[in-house]
């Protein structure tokens, strides 16, 4: 049976045609690739079905709440949400012991934490801030997640990252409900806690470069980095009052993401090098398109040429890097950034004729680049 839909199958066919491997070995390799692909497809299907089940469960919960909600008081409503969150989370943790239920188990544990967080948010309708009920609720928002977290650290490498992100939400609720801190002060506390947690995980990764003892640490650290994006925006809007210049902290965060992705690709120990670091770098280029435009036009109040320099310049750097490491993902997102920058600049500067000239220039550059990329192909290729 011929396979022409995937690069691995194409490589096997090519090796067989060039007599680099025997027909028997080629057949065994095809069977192994087919089996591996089937496992991956089954796991993806599991996640899709589990996600669909989670949506159906949320719909059922909404219908039930629509019926029972008017018949309950505020305290009972908050208790119902909290109880449901704990039950769903523990149910998911129980399912995790059965390997084939792992996708559903992880989603259920995440949904349980979400329900628990919603319960503590809703508790504000039952007790005013800093009342006895609010202080008790705030303490519960700290204690209950801490009681649920140890299982996740022992069981898998995914849920600790989820607990880290939700933990910031639970901490903010405690500070809001049980302390007199202002919203700006709470944001500063969250910044400090996230920084300390990140440094702790960096130290764990430094002492466990093969991820043998703490396989969850890298995922948790990446989750902390992405949580920092939210706090960067909140800090810029709140305590720093940067207004339009709130994009500057987000720019600095994206630069950090790029630096960490490059470290993961080129400088990380073998045990910490993951294929998805390349995807992170490609997504960073993609995210820079709106962020770069916003920085140039809103934060810096600059002309279209500045947007061309910031967005198009990053695209050119992305092209150069993608050619060096032969990354199709980074090449694709860099191409989108380059076309977006040239198109916007041409329309703003020269109208229709300027747009035509700019896009013709972009097309010529991309055709030239296509010829350079052709060097990636095999020597006997017609690419």
C-alpha positions as CSV (number, residue, x, y, z in Angstrom):
1,X,0.0,0.0,0.0
2,X,1.5,3.3,-1.0
3,X,1.4,6.3,1.4
4,X,1.9,9.7,0.0
5,X,0.2,11.9,2.6
6,X,2.9,12.3,5.1
7,X,6.6,13.2,5.1
8,X,7.6,10.1,7.0
9,X,6.0,7.8,4.5
10,X,7.5,9.8,1.7
11,X,11.0,9.5,3.3
12,X,10.5,5.7,3.5
13,X,9.5,5.5,-0.1
14,X,12.5,7.6,-1.1
15,X,14.9,5.5,0.9
16,X,13.5,2.3,-0.6
17,X,13.7,3.7,-4.2
18,X,17.4,4.7,-3.6
19,X,18.1,1.2,-2.2
20,X,19.1,2.7,1.2
21,X,16.8,0.2,2.9
22,X,15.5,-3.2,1.9
23,X,11.8,-3.6,0.9
24,X,11.3,-5.8,4.0
25,X,12.6,-3.0,6.3
26,X,10.6,-0.4,4.4
27,X,7.4,-2.5,5.0
28,X,8.2,-2.8,8.7
29,X,8.9,0.9,9.0
30,X,5.6,1.7,7.3
31,X,3.7,-0.6,9.7
32,X,5.4,1.1,12.7
33,X,4.6,4.6,11.5
34,X,1.0,3.5,10.8
35,X,0.6,2.1,14.3
36,X,2.2,5.2,15.9
37,X,-0.1,7.5,13.8
38,X,-3.1,5.4,14.9
39,X,-2.2,5.9,18.6
40,X,-1.9,9.6,18.1
41,X,-5.2,9.9,16.2
42,X,-6.9,7.9,18.9
43,X,-5.5,10.1,21.7
44,X,-6.6,13.3,19.8
45,X,-10.0,11.8,19.3
46,X,-10.2,11.1,23.1
47,X,-9.5,14.8,23.8
48,X,-12.1,15.9,21.3
49,X,-14.7,13.6,22.7
50,X,-13.8,14.5,26.3
51,X,-14.0,18.2,25.4
52,X,-17.4,17.7,23.9
53,X,-18.5,15.8,27.0
54,X,-17.3,18.7,29.1
55,X,-19.4,21.1,27.0
56,X,-22.4,18.9,27.4
57,X,-21.8,18.7,31.1
58,X,-21.7,22.5,31.3
59,X,-25.0,22.8,29.4
60,X,-26.6,20.3,31.7
61,X,-25.3,22.2,34.7
62,X,-26.7,25.4,33.3
63,X,-30.1,23.9,32.8
64,X,-30.0,22.5,36.3
65,X,-28.9,25.8,37.8
66,X,-31.6,27.7,35.8
67,X,-34.1,25.5,37.6
68,X,-32.7,25.3,41.1
69,X,-31.0,28.8,41.3
70,X,-34.2,30.8,42.1
71,X,-35.0,28.4,44.9
72,X,-31.8,28.9,46.8
73,X,-30.2,31.6,48.9
74,X,-26.8,33.2,48.1
75,X,-24.9,31.1,50.6
76,X,-26.5,27.9,49.3
77,X,-25.6,28.9,45.7
78,X,-22.0,29.5,46.5
79,X,-21.9,26.2,48.4
80,X,-23.5,24.3,45.5
81,X,-20.8,25.6,43.1
82,X,-18.0,24.8,45.5
83,X,-19.3,21.3,46.2
84,X,-19.8,20.6,42.5
85,X,-16.2,21.8,41.8
86,X,-14.7,19.6,44.4
87,X,-16.7,16.5,43.3
88,X,-15.9,17.0,39.6
89,X,-12.2,17.5,40.4
90,X,-12.0,14.5,42.6
91,X,-13.9,12.4,40.1
92,X,-11.4,13.4,37.4
93,X,-8.5,12.5,39.7
94,X,-10.0,9.1,40.3
95,X,-10.4,8.5,36.5
96,X,-6.8,9.4,36.0
97,X,-5.8,6.0,37.5
98,X,-7.3,4.4,34.4
99,X,-5.0,5.3,31.6
100,X,-7.5,5.3,28.8
101,X,-9.5,8.0,30.6
102,X,-6.7,10.5,31.0
103,X,-8.0,13.1,28.5
104,X,-11.4,13.2,30.3
105,X,-9.7,13.1,33.7
106,X,-7.5,16.2,33.0
107,X,-10.4,18.2,31.6
108,X,-12.6,17.2,34.5
109,X,-10.0,18.3,37.1
110,X,-9.6,21.6,35.2
111,X,-13.4,22.1,35.1
112,X,-13.6,21.4,38.8
113,X,-11.0,24.1,39.6
114,X,-13.0,26.5,37.4
115,X,-16.2,25.7,39.3
116,X,-14.5,26.2,42.6
117,X,-13.1,29.5,41.5
118,X,-16.5,30.6,40.3
119,X,-18.0,29.7,43.7
120,X,-15.5,31.9,45.6
121,X,-16.2,34.7,43.1
122,X,-19.9,34.4,43.7
123,X,-19.5,34.3,47.4
124,X,-19.2,38.1,47.3
125,X,-23.0,38.2,46.9
126,X,-23.3,36.3,50.2
127,X,-20.8,38.1,52.4
128,X,-19.3,41.6,52.1
129,X,-15.5,41.9,52.0
130,X,-13.6,41.4,55.3
131,X,-16.7,40.1,57.1
132,X,-16.4,36.8,59.0
133,X,-17.9,34.9,56.0
134,X,-15.6,36.6,53.5
135,X,-12.5,35.8,55.6
136,X,-13.6,32.2,55.9
137,X,-14.3,32.0,52.2
138,X,-10.9,33.6,51.4
139,X,-9.1,31.1,53.6
140,X,-11.0,28.3,51.9
141,X,-9.9,29.6,48.5
142,X,-6.3,29.1,49.7
143,X,-6.7,25.8,51.6
144,X,-8.9,23.7,49.3
145,X,-6.7,24.1,46.2
146,X,-3.6,23.4,48.3
147,X,-5.2,20.2,49.4
148,X,-6.1,19.2,45.9
149,X,-2.7,20.0,44.4
150,X,-0.4,17.3,45.8
151,X,-2.1,14.5,43.9
152,X,-1.5,16.3,40.6
153,X,2.2,16.8,41.3
154,X,2.5,13.0,41.8
155,X,0.2,11.9,39.0
156,X,1.1,13.8,35.8
157,X,3.0,16.6,34.2
158,X,0.0,18.7,33.1
159,X,-2.2,19.5,36.0
160,X,0.6,21.2,38.1
161,X,0.7,23.9,35.4
162,X,-3.1,24.2,35.6
163,X,-2.9,24.5,39.4
164,X,-0.3,27.2,39.1
165,X,-2.5,29.4,36.9
166,X,-5.7,28.8,39.0
167,X,-3.6,29.3,42.2
168,X,-3.0,32.9,41.2
169,X,-6.8,33.4,40.9
170,X,-7.4,31.8,44.3
171,X,-4.8,34.0,45.9
172,X,-6.2,37.1,44.4
173,X,-9.7,36.2,45.8
174,X,-8.2,35.6,49.2
175,X,-6.5,39.0,49.2
176,X,-9.6,40.7,47.9
177,X,-12.1,39.1,50.3
178,X,-10.0,38.8,53.5
179,X,-7.6,41.8,53.5
180,X,-7.8,45.6,53.1
181,X,-5.4,45.6,50.2
182,X,-6.3,47.7,47.2
183,X,-6.6,46.2,43.7
184,X,-3.2,47.7,42.7
185,X,-1.5,46.3,45.8
186,X,-3.1,42.9,45.1
187,X,-1.6,43.0,41.5
188,X,1.8,43.8,42.9
189,X,1.5,40.8,45.3
190,X,0.6,38.5,42.5
191,X,3.5,39.8,40.5
192,X,5.9,39.0,43.3
193,X,4.4,35.5,44.0
194,X,4.7,34.6,40.3
195,X,8.2,35.9,40.2
196,X,9.2,33.8,43.2
197,X,7.4,30.7,41.8
198,X,9.2,31.1,38.5
199,X,12.6,31.4,40.2
200,X,11.8,28.2,42.2
201,X,11.0,26.4,39.0
202,X,14.1,27.6,37.3
203,X,16.1,26.2,40.2
204,X,14.3,22.9,39.9
205,X,15.0,22.7,36.2
206,X,18.6,23.6,36.8
207,X,19.0,20.7,39.3
208,X,16.9,18.3,37.3
209,X,18.0,18.9,33.6
210,X,16.8,15.5,32.5
211,X,13.3,16.0,34.0
212,X,13.5,12.6,35.7
213,X,12.5,13.7,39.2
214,X,10.2,16.6,38.3
215,X,8.7,16.0,34.9
216,X,6.0,18.6,35.6
217,X,8.4,21.5,36.2
218,X,8.9,22.6,32.6
219,X,5.2,22.7,31.9
220,X,4.6,24.6,35.1
221,X,7.3,27.1,34.2
222,X,5.9,27.7,30.7
223,X,2.4,28.2,32.3
224,X,4.0,30.8,34.6
225,X,5.5,32.6,31.6
226,X,2.1,32.8,29.9
227,X,0.4,33.8,33.2
228,X,2.9,36.7,33.3
229,X,1.3,38.1,30.1
230,X,-2.0,38.6,32.0
231,X,-0.2,40.2,34.9
232,X,1.8,42.4,32.6
233,X,-1.4,43.9,31.2
234,X,-3.0,44.2,34.6
235,X,0.1,45.9,36.1
236,X,0.3,48.3,33.1
237,X,-3.3,49.2,33.4
238,X,-3.5,49.3,37.1
239,X,-0.5,50.2,39.3
240,X,1.6,51.7,36.5
241,X,-1.3,53.5,34.9
242,X,0.4,53.4,31.5
243,X,-2.8,53.7,29.5
244,X,-1.9,53.3,25.8
245,X,1.6,52.4,26.7
246,X,0.4,49.3,28.5
247,X,1.6,47.5,25.4
248,X,5.3,48.1,26.5
249,X,5.2,45.5,29.3
250,X,3.5,43.1,26.9
251,X,6.3,43.8,24.4
252,X,8.9,43.0,27.1
253,X,6.9,39.8,27.9
254,X,6.9,38.7,24.3
255,X,10.7,39.3,24.1
256,X,11.1,37.0,27.1
257,X,9.0,34.3,25.4
258,X,11.2,34.5,22.3
259,X,14.4,34.3,24.5
260,X,13.1,31.3,26.3
261,X,12.0,29.6,23.1
262,X,15.5,30.1,21.6
263,X,17.0,28.8,24.8
264,X,14.7,25.7,24.6
265,X,15.7,25.1,21.0
266,X,19.5,25.7,21.2
267,X,20.7,25.9,24.8
268,X,18.5,23.7,26.9
269,X,19.8,20.4,28.2
270,X,18.7,17.4,26.1
271,X,16.1,16.4,28.6
272,X,14.4,19.8,28.4
273,X,14.5,20.2,24.6
274,X,10.9,19.8,23.3
275,X,9.6,20.0,19.8
276,X,7.0,22.6,20.8
277,X,9.6,25.2,21.5
278,X,9.7,25.8,17.7
279,X,5.9,26.2,17.7
280,X,6.2,28.7,20.6
281,X,8.6,30.8,18.5
282,X,6.3,30.7,15.5
283,X,3.3,31.8,17.6
284,X,5.4,34.6,19.0
285,X,6.0,35.9,15.5
286,X,2.3,35.6,14.9
287,X,1.4,37.4,18.1
288,X,3.8,40.2,17.2
289,X,1.7,41.2,14.2
290,X,-1.1,42.9,16.2
291,X,1.2,43.7,19.1
292,X,3.7,45.4,16.8
293,X,1.1,47.4,15.0
294,X,-0.4,48.4,18.3
295,X,3.0,49.4,19.7
296,X,3.9,51.5,16.7
297,X,0.6,53.2,16.1
298,X,-1.0,53.5,19.5
299,X,1.8,53.3,22.2
300,X,4.4,55.2,20.1
301,X,1.8,57.2,18.0
302,X,4.1,56.7,15.1
303,X,3.6,56.8,11.3
304,X,2.8,53.7,9.1
305,X,6.5,53.5,8.3
306,X,7.3,52.7,11.9
307,X,4.8,49.9,11.8
308,X,6.5,48.6,8.7
309,X,9.9,48.7,10.4
310,X,8.7,47.0,13.6
311,X,6.5,44.3,12.1
312,X,8.3,43.9,8.8
313,X,11.7,44.0,10.5
314,X,10.8,41.1,12.8
315,X,9.4,39.2,9.8
316,X,12.8,39.6,8.0
317,X,14.6,38.4,11.1
318,X,12.2,35.5,11.2
319,X,12.9,34.6,7.6
320,X,16.6,34.5,8.2
321,X,16.3,32.4,11.3
322,X,13.7,30.0,9.7
323,X,16.1,29.5,6.7
324,X,19.0,28.8,9.1
325,X,17.1,26.2,11.1
326,X,14.8,25.1,8.3
327,X,11.5,25.8,10.1
328,X,8.4,25.8,8.0
329,X,6.3,27.1,10.9
330,X,8.4,30.2,11.6
331,X,8.7,30.7,7.8
332,X,4.9,30.7,7.5
333,X,4.3,33.2,10.3
334,X,7.1,35.4,9.2
335,X,5.6,35.5,5.7
336,X,2.2,36.5,7.2
337,X,3.9,39.3,9.3
338,X,5.9,40.6,6.2
339,X,2.8,40.7,4.0
340,X,0.7,42.4,6.7
341,X,3.4,45.1,7.3
342,X,3.9,45.8,3.6
343,X,0.2,45.9,2.7
344,X,-0.6,48.3,5.6
345,X,2.2,50.6,4.8
346,X,1.5,50.7,1.1
347,X,-2.2,51.4,1.6
348,X,-1.5,54.2,4.1
349,X,1.3,55.8,2.2
350,X,0.3,55.6,-1.4
351,X,-3.3,54.6,-1.8
352,X,-4.2,52.0,-4.4
353,X,-1.1,52.5,-6.6
354,X,1.1,52.4,-3.5
355,X,-0.5,49.2,-2.4
356,X,0.1,47.6,-5.8
357,X,3.8,48.7,-5.7
358,X,4.3,47.5,-2.2
359,X,2.7,44.2,-2.8
360,X,4.6,43.7,-6.0
361,X,7.8,44.3,-4.0
362,X,6.6,41.9,-1.3
363,X,5.9,39.3,-4.0
364,X,9.3,39.7,-5.6
365,X,11.0,39.3,-2.2
366,X,9.0,36.2,-1.4
367,X,9.7,34.7,-4.9
368,X,13.4,35.3,-4.2
369,X,13.1,33.7,-0.8
370,X,11.3,30.7,-2.4
371,X,14.4,30.1,-4.5
372,X,16.6,30.2,-1.4
373,X,14.3,27.8,0.5
374,X,14.7,25.5,-2.5
375,X,18.1,24.6,-1.1
376,X,16.3,22.7,1.7
377,X,15.2,20.1,-0.9
378,X,17.2,17.0,-1.8
379,X,19.9,17.5,-4.5
380,X,17.9,15.6,-7.1
381,X,14.7,17.5,-6.4
382,X,13.2,19.9,-8.9
383,X,12.1,22.3,-6.2
